[in-house]
């Protein structure tokens, strides 16, 4: 990821994380999805995990499942990504 893009997304990602910790999942979803649109994808695992967690809390389990699968594509050894898939579907592909 080039430095200018990272600078552009670092503040929104921190803001999204803060909103998640405050329990404001709708705001978190909006912020993180907006960031991922800007960069088209992110090599960073955490935004996907935060997004998946908030989607689950908003009752969007199927969308969360897709996000957790993306997290495992980024890091096949992600325990959190695997747990998200198991929680939402019961199997890991």
N, C-alpha and C positions, 0 to 999 in steps of 0.2 A: 504494500500500500504506500503510495507516495506521501510525503510529509504534508503537503498542502491539504490533501483530502483528510488525513488524520487530524490535522488542526481543525478542520471544518466540522468533523463529527465528534471530537472528544468532549466538548461541552454538552451537546445534546445527549450523548451517552451517559455522562455523569448525572445529568438532570433526570434522565429516564430511570436510572438506578435509584436515585433519591425518591422519585415518585413511587417506585415499586416498594421501597422500604417503608414508605408512608401508607401503603395499602391503596394507592391511587392507580389501580391497574388500567383503567380506561385511558388515562393520560400516558401511562408507560407504554401501552400498546401503540398509541398514536405516535409518540416520540421515536420509539425504536423502529417501527415500520417506516417512518419518514427517513430516518438515517439509512436504513438498509436500501431504500430506493435511491438515495443519493449515491451510495457507493456500489450499488447493484448487487453486491454481496460483501460479506466481511469475513476476513480470515480469523477474526476474533470470535472465540466460542461464547463468551459471556453474554453478549447481547441476545443471542438466540436462546440461551437458557432463561434469561430474564423474561423475554417475550413469551416463551413457552409456558412459564409459570403463571404469568398474568392471563394468558389466553385460557388456561385451565380454570383459574379463579373466575373468569368471566363466562364460564360454561361453554367455551369453544374448544372442546376436547379434540375434535378432528383436525382443526387447524393447528392446535398445539402439537399433535402427533407429527404433522409434517415439519414443524419447526424443530422438534427434537430429532427427527431423522436427518435434517440438515446439519444439526449440531454434531451428530455422529459421523457425517461425511467430513466435517472439518477435523474432528478428533475422534477416531474410532474407539479410543479408550476412555471416553468421557463417561464416568459413572453417572453423573447427573443426567446426561442425555439418554443413557440406557434406562435409568429409572423412570424418566418421563415417558418413554415409549412403553415400558412395562405397565405403568400406571394407567395409561390411556388405551392400550390395546392388549397387553398381556404377552406380547411376543416381540422379539428383536429379529429383524431380518438380516 
